[in-house]
Amino acid sequence: MVITAILIQRSVGSNLSEVLDKVAHTIRERVRIKGEINTLTAQKKLSGWVIGLMPAAFVLMMVAVNFDYMSILFTDPLGRLLLVLAVVLDFIGIMMIRRIVTVDI
């Protein structure tokens, strides 16, 4: 932005100190707004991670509580396929939540 402002000022011939002052103000405002957005979206980002990690925590809890009940999921080919599918869909869900929460300035 500074280079663009200097090039425009050079071709137009306006006051360079005013132009640089406005550019500095704009940069400060962008940083401030970005900080506010990060503050407001932090809770949603954490919620996304909790929701994304909940299925894995549930599987670990079920394995710890009753391994015989969950062992078929790890030994049967269909169970393994379902585990892979669940991991892929969970990853896609986490990426979608991250994309929704990310705000470009």
C-alpha positions in Angstrom: 0.0 0.0 0.0 2.8 2.4 0.8 4.5 1.8 -2.6 1.2 2.3 -4.4 0.5 5.5 -2.4 4.0 6.8 -3.3 3.6 6.0 -7.0 0.1 7.7 -7.1 1.5 10.7 -5.2 4.4 11.0 -7.6 2.1 11.0 -10.7 -0.6 13.2 -9.2 1.6 15.5 -7.1 -0.3 15.6 -3.8 1.1 16.1 -0.3 3.2 13.0 0.5 3.0 13.3 4.3 -0.8 13.4 4.1 -0.8 10.3 1.9 1.5 8.4 4.1 -0.5 9.5 7.2 -3.7 8.1 5.6 -2.0 4.9 4.7 -0.7 4.4 8.2 -4.1 5.1 9.6 -5.6 2.5 7.2 -3.1 -0.1 8.2 -3.7 0.5 11.9 -7.4 0.2 11.4 -7.0 -3.1 9.4 -4.9 -4.5 12.2 -7.4 -3.4 14.8 -10.4 -4.9 12.9 -8.5 -8.1 12.3 -7.9 -8.4 16.1 -11.6 -7.8 16.8 -12.6 -10.5 14.2 -10.1 -13.0 15.7 -11.5 -12.3 19.2 -15.1 -12.7 18.0 -14.4 -15.9 16.1 -12.2 -17.6 18.7 -15.2 -19.3 20.4 -16.5 -20.6 17.1 -13.0 -22.0 16.2 -12.8 -23.8 19.5 -16.3 -25.2 19.0 -15.3 -26.5 15.6 -12.3 -28.3 17.1 -14.4 -29.8 19.9 -17.1 -31.0 17.5 -14.4 -32.4 15.2 -12.6 -34.3 17.9 -15.7 -35.6 19.6 -16.2 -38.7 17.5 -12.5 -39.8 18.1 -13.0 -39.2 21.8 -16.2 -41.2 21.8 -14.5 -44.2 20.0 -11.6 -44.1 22.5 -14.0 -44.0 25.4 -16.0 -47.0 24.0 -12.8 -48.9 23.4 -11.8 -48.3 27.0 -15.2 -49.2 28.4 -16.0 -52.2 26.3 -13.3 -53.3 23.9 -15.3 -56.5 22.7 -18.1 -54.3 21.5 -15.8 -52.1 19.5 -13.3 -54.8 18.3 -15.5 -55.7 15.3 -15.0 -52.2 14.0 -11.2 -52.8 13.9 -11.2 -56.4 12.7 -13.9 -56.6 10.1 -13.1 -55.1 6.6 -16.5 -53.2 6.6 -15.7 -51.8 10.0 -12.3 -50.6 8.8 -13.9 -49.0 5.7 -16.4 -47.2 8.0 -13.6 -46.0 10.2 -11.7 -44.6 7.2 -14.9 -43.0 5.9 -15.6 -41.5 9.3 -12.1 -40.0 9.6 -12.4 -38.5 6.1 -15.8 -37.0 6.7 -14.7 -35.7 10.1 -11.6 -34.0 8.4 -13.9 -32.5 5.8 -16.2 -31.2 8.5 -13.3 -29.6 10.4 -12.0 -27.9 7.2 -15.5 -26.6 6.4 -15.9 -25.1 9.9 -12.5 -23.5 9.6 -13.4 -22.0 6.2 -16.7 -20.7 7.5 -15.1 -19.1 10.6 -12.2 -17.5 8.6 -12.9 -13.9 7.6 -10.8 -12.1 5.1 -10.2 -8.4 5.5 
